[in-house]
Amino acid sequence: MKKRFIPILALFIFSCSTDTVKEGINTVGNVAGQTAGEFIEGAAKGVEKAFDVKVTLTEELKKQGLDLGKTYITSDSAATDNLLMVYVIFNKDYSGTLKAKVFDDKQLEMGRASAEVNAKKDQAMFVEFHFDKRTNIDSKNVLTVE
């Protein structure tokens, strides 16, 4: 892309007056900026999709009135991708411990974390599951909340 950009810019500079050169540069810059912006947005969506992990909720918790919303993976200061953030919706009062487990692509358990939760009906909140620093959750992993 750079090789095409320089001749176009040079053509504007050598064939136009000063005002026209400024307009040409602004036009080329505008197009380049829009293209870069579209690329960055597309790349961000691709990365988000690539790291989208599947999180399932046990039938027992569903019967107790829990439901899942947005989930995402993040990192703490000592590790990479070892925090699971789950938006939990409480359709009934709930008090207890939620446990999350991470399984690798061969369905072997590779991490376990718990969180104490006290919530009332119609409440919703993000629940954080902090895994060991050696647990690096990626797109191939499957997670359960029980």
BASE-823444 format. One record per residue (C-alpha): residue number from 0; x, y, z. Coordinates in steps of 0.001 Angstrom, whole numbers. Example, Ala and Ser with C-alpha at 12.3 -4.5 7.8 and 13.67 -1.06 7.14 Angstrom:
<kolgus>
k:0 | xx:12300 | yy:-4500 | zz:7800
k:1 | xx:13670 | yy:-1060 | zz:7140
</kolgus>
This chain:
<kolgus>
k:0 | xx:0 | yy:0 | zz:0
k:1 | xx:2887 | yy:2365 | zz:780
k:2 | xx:4344 | yy:1976 | zz:-2722
k:3 | xx:1044 | yy:3082 | zz:-4297
k:4 | xx:593 | yy:5972 | zz:-1890
k:5 | xx:3910 | yy:7750 | zz:-2655
k:6 | xx:3405 | yy:8083 | zz:-6471
k:7 | xx:-135 | yy:9371 | zz:-5953
k:8 | xx:1133 | yy:11947 | zz:-3478
k:9 | xx:3990 | yy:12932 | zz:-5810
k:10 | xx:1544 | yy:13344 | zz:-8701
k:11 | xx:-532 | yy:15764 | zz:-6634
k:12 | xx:2519 | yy:17734 | zz:-5557
k:13 | xx:4044 | yy:18201 | zz:-9019
k:14 | xx:912 | yy:18796 | zz:-11051
k:15 | xx:-1090 | yy:21200 | zz:-8915
k:16 | xx:-965 | yy:24628 | zz:-7349
k:17 | xx:-315 | yy:25041 | zz:-3621
k:18 | xx:-4031 | yy:25154 | zz:-2726
k:19 | xx:-4770 | yy:22168 | zz:-4913
k:20 | xx:-1817 | yy:20287 | zz:-3391
k:21 | xx:-3215 | yy:20867 | zz:108
k:22 | xx:-6643 | yy:19686 | zz:-993
k:23 | xx:-5111 | yy:16634 | zz:-2668
k:24 | xx:-3046 | yy:15777 | zz:378
k:25 | xx:-6102 | yy:16175 | zz:2593
k:26 | xx:-8142 | yy:13913 | zz:291
k:27 | xx:-5449 | yy:11238 | zz:179
k:28 | xx:-4978 | yy:11496 | zz:3949
k:29 | xx:-8716 | yy:11217 | zz:4507
k:30 | xx:-8979 | yy:8074 | zz:2356
k:31 | xx:-5907 | yy:6549 | zz:4015
k:32 | xx:-7305 | yy:7332 | zz:7464
k:33 | xx:-10677 | yy:5787 | zz:6664
k:34 | xx:-8993 | yy:2675 | zz:5266
k:35 | xx:-6780 | yy:2331 | zz:8345
k:36 | xx:-9779 | yy:2840 | zz:10629
k:37 | xx:-11783 | yy:138 | zz:8835
k:38 | xx:-8806 | yy:-2243 | zz:9017
k:39 | xx:-8332 | yy:-1671 | zz:12754
k:40 | xx:-12045 | yy:-2149 | zz:13449
k:41 | xx:-12104 | yy:-5370 | zz:11417
k:42 | xx:-8962 | yy:-6679 | zz:13097
k:43 | xx:-10381 | yy:-5932 | zz:16551
k:44 | xx:-13575 | yy:-7841 | zz:15736
k:45 | xx:-11516 | yy:-10749 | zz:14417
k:46 | xx:-9404 | yy:-10885 | zz:17568
k:47 | xx:-12500 | yy:-10657 | zz:19760
k:48 | xx:-14131 | yy:-13502 | zz:17833
k:49 | xx:-10929 | yy:-15577 | zz:17891
k:50 | xx:-10744 | yy:-15330 | zz:21683
k:51 | xx:-14452 | yy:-15844 | zz:22275
k:52 | xx:-14684 | yy:-18838 | zz:24609
k:53 | xx:-17708 | yy:-20987 | zz:25259
k:54 | xx:-19075 | yy:-20825 | zz:28810
k:55 | xx:-21878 | yy:-23135 | zz:29887
k:56 | xx:-24056 | yy:-23028 | zz:32978
k:57 | xx:-25163 | yy:-26274 | zz:34646
k:58 | xx:-28818 | yy:-27273 | zz:34504
k:59 | xx:-28932 | yy:-27178 | zz:38313
k:60 | xx:-27993 | yy:-23472 | zz:38357
k:61 | xx:-30478 | yy:-22735 | zz:35586
k:62 | xx:-33202 | yy:-24330 | zz:37729
k:63 | xx:-32089 | yy:-22096 | zz:40612
k:64 | xx:-32814 | yy:-19062 | zz:38422
k:65 | xx:-29359 | yy:-18162 | zz:37113
k:66 | xx:-28658 | yy:-17132 | zz:33552
k:67 | xx:-25524 | yy:-15936 | zz:31772
k:68 | xx:-25012 | yy:-12758 | zz:29816
k:69 | xx:-21743 | yy:-11389 | zz:28433
k:70 | xx:-18556 | yy:-13283 | zz:29237
k:71 | xx:-14988 | yy:-12336 | zz:28502
k:72 | xx:-11436 | yy:-13258 | zz:29358
k:73 | xx:-8916 | yy:-10785 | zz:30729
k:74 | xx:-5594 | yy:-10845 | zz:32574
k:75 | xx:-4315 | yy:-9961 | zz:36004
k:76 | xx:-965 | yy:-8245 | zz:36596
k:77 | xx:938 | yy:-11523 | zz:36997
k:78 | xx:-432 | yy:-13611 | zz:34112
k:79 | xx:-2130 | yy:-13668 | zz:30726
k:80 | xx:-5778 | yy:-14548 | zz:30125
k:81 | xx:-6404 | yy:-16071 | zz:33544
k:82 | xx:-9503 | yy:-14097 | zz:34604
k:83 | xx:-12982 | yy:-15083 | zz:33529
k:84 | xx:-15599 | yy:-12353 | zz:33828
k:85 | xx:-19171 | yy:-13629 | zz:33653
k:86 | xx:-22267 | yy:-11443 | zz:33732
k:87 | xx:-24733 | yy:-13459 | zz:35811
k:88 | xx:-28459 | yy:-12709 | zz:35808
k:89 | xx:-30408 | yy:-13787 | zz:38892
k:90 | xx:-34056 | yy:-14589 | zz:38196
k:91 | xx:-34409 | yy:-15834 | zz:41794
k:92 | xx:-32595 | yy:-15083 | zz:45051
k:93 | xx:-29254 | yy:-16888 | zz:45181
k:94 | xx:-26632 | yy:-17289 | zz:47871
k:95 | xx:-23713 | yy:-19645 | zz:47501
k:96 | xx:-20477 | yy:-20480 | zz:45782
k:97 | xx:-20154 | yy:-20548 | zz:42008
k:98 | xx:-17328 | yy:-22652 | zz:40621
k:99 | xx:-15820 | yy:-22231 | zz:37151
k:100 | xx:-13739 | yy:-24906 | zz:35459
k:101 | xx:-11563 | yy:-24651 | zz:32345
k:102 | xx:-11057 | yy:-27583 | zz:30002
k:103 | xx:-8504 | yy:-27824 | zz:27207
k:104 | xx:-9219 | yy:-28989 | zz:23655
k:105 | xx:-8852 | yy:-32627 | zz:24812
k:106 | xx:-11466 | yy:-32055 | zz:27541
k:107 | xx:-8867 | yy:-32232 | zz:30311
k:108 | xx:-9459 | yy:-29921 | zz:33261
k:109 | xx:-6750 | yy:-27249 | zz:33471
k:110 | xx:-8140 | yy:-24722 | zz:35923
k:111 | xx:-10687 | yy:-24188 | zz:38671
k:112 | xx:-11814 | yy:-21045 | zz:40492
k:113 | xx:-14644 | yy:-20134 | zz:42881
k:114 | xx:-16582 | yy:-17009 | zz:43757
k:115 | xx:-18987 | yy:-16332 | zz:46632
k:116 | xx:-22230 | yy:-14742 | zz:45472
k:117 | xx:-25201 | yy:-13230 | zz:47283
k:118 | xx:-27859 | yy:-11817 | zz:44981
k:119 | xx:-31531 | yy:-10980 | zz:45019
k:120 | xx:-34130 | yy:-11713 | zz:42342
k:121 | xx:-33797 | yy:-9427 | zz:39286
k:122 | xx:-30244 | yy:-8484 | zz:40207
k:123 | xx:-27363 | yy:-8978 | zz:37755
k:124 | xx:-23617 | yy:-8539 | zz:38126
k:125 | xx:-20238 | yy:-9487 | zz:36770
k:126 | xx:-18710 | yy:-12366 | zz:38707
k:127 | xx:-14926 | yy:-12708 | zz:38528
k:128 | xx:-13243 | yy:-16098 | zz:38479
k:129 | xx:-9533 | yy:-15694 | zz:39143
k:130 | xx:-7575 | yy:-18716 | zz:37919
k:131 | xx:-3997 | yy:-19673 | zz:38744
k:132 | xx:-1430 | yy:-17619 | zz:36806
k:133 | xx:-470 | yy:-20737 | zz:34827
k:134 | xx:-4013 | yy:-21094 | zz:33478
k:135 | xx:-3985 | yy:-19363 | zz:30109
k:136 | xx:-7527 | yy:-19460 | zz:28721
k:137 | xx:-7796 | yy:-19350 | zz:24941
k:138 | xx:-10353 | yy:-19928 | zz:22188
k:139 | xx:-9941 | yy:-23719 | zz:22237
k:140 | xx:-10986 | yy:-23963 | zz:25882
k:141 | xx:-14453 | yy:-24760 | zz:27185
k:142 | xx:-15577 | yy:-23317 | zz:30522
k:143 | xx:-18362 | yy:-24398 | zz:32844
k:144 | xx:-19970 | yy:-22591 | zz:35752
k:145 | xx:-21471 | yy:-24897 | zz:38372
</kolgus>
